[in-house]
């Protein structure tokens, strides 16, 4: 008699999810360094962030012997413009509200990413995914209500940054298999350097003391975060891996308390818990190789 082995549970942590986790770690450190130089003009920070990162990118492209030019120039430039715009608006929120709040609002980008991926990449999203995105977005709304330091103006700026990040993520996903990941990263840094440099020429403020070290750390962390982000987005559905961005709120909270003397209320904590719950449930349902909640339940019942 043939023995039927129970099906294995879906893999919770795919390679792309792990890569996205490391991207979040590096970007979280970058956010903290930006908060440390908040007296500098925003576009100047964008310029330094990109010009340092582009040096890493150019070195790596030469190491792997890949041409920086690519073959899908329009998409690559579009990704760079969308990413640079998102970067500018996001840095504005970091400079004008508590770090944890700015990061949490900025991480509504998976909602925009998922919507755009459905519209333009024809990716399919389960109804439960939208439900869990809704849970996370509810947490962002609650955060605004519980934190008077978050103004309507910068809430709007933060959501605009998230929307532009969604555009950038979808463009990265559309380049999967067409361009080397480092070429995609290089173009983002190139556009950011050119745009940021153009604005900085007319509004340059000389960094002082520790500012130089923080700006260098910003560029280095941005580079490694961008590499992991690009690899993750090219290996998994955009709406799935980008949802891990929400975990950056945890790092932002820790850094805000430790380095910037920011405080959290019970309402802030509850709002962030809603955000994190939405993330974990989204990854659970979309674990690669599984068929959603029913397969998980069936596996647990056989144990």
C-alpha positions in Angstrom: 0.0 0.0 0.0 1.4 3.3 -1.0 2.1 5.8 1.8 1.0 9.3 1.2 3.3 11.8 2.9 1.8 14.9 4.2 2.6 18.0 2.2 5.4 20.2 3.4 4.4 23.6 4.8 5.0 26.6 2.5 8.3 28.2 3.1 7.8 31.3 5.2 11.1 33.0 4.6 12.0 32.9 0.9 15.4 34.1 -0.3 13.7 37.3 -1.6 12.0 37.9 1.8 15.4 37.5 3.5 17.0 39.9 1.1 14.2 42.4 1.6 14.8 42.2 5.4 18.4 43.2 5.0 17.3 46.0 2.7 15.1 47.3 5.5 18.0 47.0 8.0 20.3 49.1 5.9 17.6 51.7 5.0 16.7 52.0 8.6 20.3 52.9 9.5 20.3 55.3 6.6 17.1 57.0 7.9 18.7 57.5 11.3 21.8 59.1 9.8 19.5 61.5 7.7 17.8 62.5 10.9 21.2 63.3 12.3 21.9 65.9 9.5 18.4 67.4 9.4 19.8 70.9 9.3 21.1 70.4 5.8 18.9 71.1 2.8 16.9 68.1 1.8 18.1 67.9 -1.8 21.7 68.2 -0.7 21.2 65.1 1.4 19.8 63.4 -1.7 22.8 64.4 -3.6 25.3 63.1 -1.1 23.3 59.9 -0.6 23.4 59.2 -4.3 26.9 60.4 -5.2 28.5 58.1 -2.6 26.3 55.2 -3.5 27.1 55.6 -7.2 30.8 55.1 -6.5 30.0 51.7 -4.9 27.8 50.8 -7.9 30.4 51.8 -10.5 33.1 49.7 -8.7 30.8 46.7 -8.5 29.7 46.9 -12.2 33.4 46.9 -13.1 34.0 44.0 -10.8 31.3 41.9 -12.4 32.2 43.2 -15.9 28.7 44.5 -16.8 28.1 47.7 -18.8 26.3 50.4 -16.9 24.4 51.5 -20.0 21.8 48.8 -20.0 19.3 48.2 -22.8 16.0 49.6 -21.5 17.0 53.2 -21.0 13.5 54.7 -20.7 12.5 52.3 -17.9 15.8 52.7 -16.1 15.6 56.5 -16.2 11.9 56.4 -15.2 12.9 54.2 -12.2 15.6 56.7 -11.3 13.2 59.7 -11.5 10.5 58.0 -9.5 13.0 56.9 -6.9 14.6 60.3 -6.6 11.3 62.0 -6.2 10.2 59.5 -3.5 13.6 60.0 -1.8 13.2 63.8 -1.7 9.7 63.8 -0.2 10.6 61.0 2.2 13.6 62.9 3.5 11.4 65.9 4.0 9.1 63.9 6.3 12.1 62.6 8.3 13.3 66.2 8.8 9.9 67.5 9.9 8.4 64.8 12.1 9.4 62.0 14.5 11.5 59.3 12.9 9.2 56.5 13.7 6.1 58.4 12.4 7.9 59.4 9.1 9.0 55.8 8.4 5.6 54.3 9.3 3.8 56.7 6.9 6.4 56.1 4.2 5.9 52.4 4.4 2.4 52.6 3.0 4.3 52.1 -0.3 3.4 48.4 -0.6 -0.3 49.4 -0.9 0.6 51.6 -4.0 3.0 48.9 -5.2 0.4 46.2 -5.1 -2.2 48.3 -6.8 0.2 49.3 -9.6 1.5 45.8 -10.0 -2.1 44.5 -10.5 -2.8 47.3 -13.1 0.5 47.2 -15.1 2.2 43.8 -14.3 -1.0 41.8 -14.2 0.0 40.3 -10.9 -2.8 38.7 -9.0 -3.6 39.6 -5.4 -5.8 37.6 -3.1 -8.7 39.3 -1.3 -6.9 38.5 2.0 -3.9 40.5 0.9 -6.0 43.6 0.5 -7.5 43.0 3.9 -4.1 42.8 5.5 -2.9 45.9 3.6 -6.0 47.6 5.0 -5.0 46.6 8.5 -1.6 48.2 8.0 -3.1 51.4 6.5 -5.5 51.6 9.4 -2.4 51.6 11.7 -1.0 54.6 9.7 -4.3 56.5 10.1 -4.3 55.7 13.8 -0.8 57.0 14.1 -1.8 60.3 12.7 -4.7 60.5 15.1 -2.5 59.6 18.1 0.5 61.8 17.2 -0.1 65.6 17.0 3.4 66.1 15.8 2.3 64.7 12.4 0.7 67.5 10.5 -1.7 67.1 7.6 0.9 68.7 5.2 3.6 66.3 5.9 1.2 63.3 6.1 0.4 64.2 2.5 4.0 64.6 1.6 4.7 61.2 3.2 1.9 59.5 1.2 3.2 61.1 -2.0 6.6 59.7 -1.3 5.1 56.3 -0.8 3.2 56.5 -4.0 6.3 57.4 -6.0 8.1 54.5 -4.2 5.4 52.3 -5.5 6.0 53.5 -9.1 9.7 52.8 -8.6 9.2 49.3 -7.2 6.9 48.3 -10.1 9.5 49.6 -12.6 12.2 47.5 -10.9 9.9 44.5 -11.1 9.2 45.1 -14.8 13.0 45.0 -15.4 13.4 41.6 -13.9 15.3 39.4 -16.2 16.0 42.3 -18.6 18.7 44.2 -16.8 21.4 43.2 -14.3 20.3 44.3 -10.8 23.4 46.5 -10.4 22.5 48.4 -13.6 19.1 49.2 -12.1 20.8 50.4 -9.0 23.4 52.4 -10.9 20.7 54.3 -12.9 18.9 55.3 -9.7 22.0 56.7 -8.2 23.0 58.4 -11.5 19.6 60.2 -11.8 19.7 61.1 -8.1 23.2 62.5 -8.4 22.3 64.6 -11.4 19.0 66.0 -10.1 20.3 66.4 -6.5 23.5 68.1 -7.8 21.6 70.5 -10.0 19.5 71.7 -7.0 22.5 71.7 -4.6 24.5 74.1 -6.9 22.0 76.9 -5.9 21.5 76.0 -2.3 24.6 74.4 -0.9 25.3 74.4 2.9 28.8 73.2 4.0 28.4 70.1 6.3 30.1 70.5 9.7 32.0 68.0 11.8 30.1 64.7 12.2 27.9 65.7 9.3 30.5 64.3 6.9 30.6 60.9 8.6 26.8 60.7 8.7 26.5 61.6 5.0 29.1 58.9 4.2 27.1 56.4 6.2 24.0 57.5 4.5 25.5 56.8 1.0 27.0 53.4 2.0 23.8 52.1 3.7 21.8 53.4 0.8 23.9 51.4 -1.6 23.7 48.1 0.2 20.0 48.6 0.9 19.3 49.3 -2.7 21.2 46.2 -3.9 19.2 43.9 -1.6 16.0 45.7 -2.5 16.5 45.3 -6.2 17.5 41.6 -5.8 14.4 41.0 -3.7 12.0 42.7 -6.1 13.4 40.9 -9.1 12.9 37.5 -7.4 9.4 37.7 -6.0 6.1 39.5 -6.5 6.4 43.2 -5.9 3.4 43.3 -3.6 4.8 40.6 -1.4 8.4 41.5 -0.6 7.7 45.3 -0.5 5.4 44.7 2.4 8.4 43.9 4.6 9.1 47.6 4.5 6.7 48.0 7.3 9.2 46.4 9.7 11.3 49.5 9.3 8.9 51.1 11.8 10.4 49.0 14.5 13.9 50.0 13.8 12.9 53.7 13.5 11.2 53.5 16.9 14.3 52.1 18.5 16.6 54.6 16.9 14.3 57.5 17.7 14.2 56.6 21.4 17.9 55.9 21.6 19.4 58.7 19.6 16.8 61.4 19.2 15.0 61.3 22.6 11.7 60.7 20.9 8.9 59.2 22.9 6.0 56.9 22.1 2.5 56.8 23.6 0.3 53.8 24.0 -1.6 54.9 21.0 1.6 55.0 18.9 2.4 51.5 20.0 -1.0 50.2 19.1 -1.0 51.9 15.7 2.4 50.4 14.9 1.3 46.9 16.1 -1.5 47.2 13.5 1.0 48.0 10.8 3.3 45.0 11.8 0.3 42.6 12.1 -0.7 43.5 8.5 2.9 42.7 7.3 3.2 39.4 9.0 -0.2 38.2 7.9 0.5 39.3 4.3 3.8 37.3 4.2 2.1 34.3 5.9 -0.7 34.1 3.3 1.7 34.6 0.4 4.5 32.3 1.5 6.1 31.0 -1.7 5.0 27.5 -2.7 1.9 27.5 -0.7 -1.8 27.9 -1.5 -2.8 30.4 1.2 -4.3 30.0 4.6 -6.0 26.7 3.9 -2.8 24.8 3.2 -1.3 26.2 6.4 -4.4 25.1 8.4 -4.3 21.6 6.8 -0.6 21.2 7.7 -1.2 22.2 11.3 -4.0 19.7 11.6 -1.8 16.8 10.6 0.8 17.6 13.3 
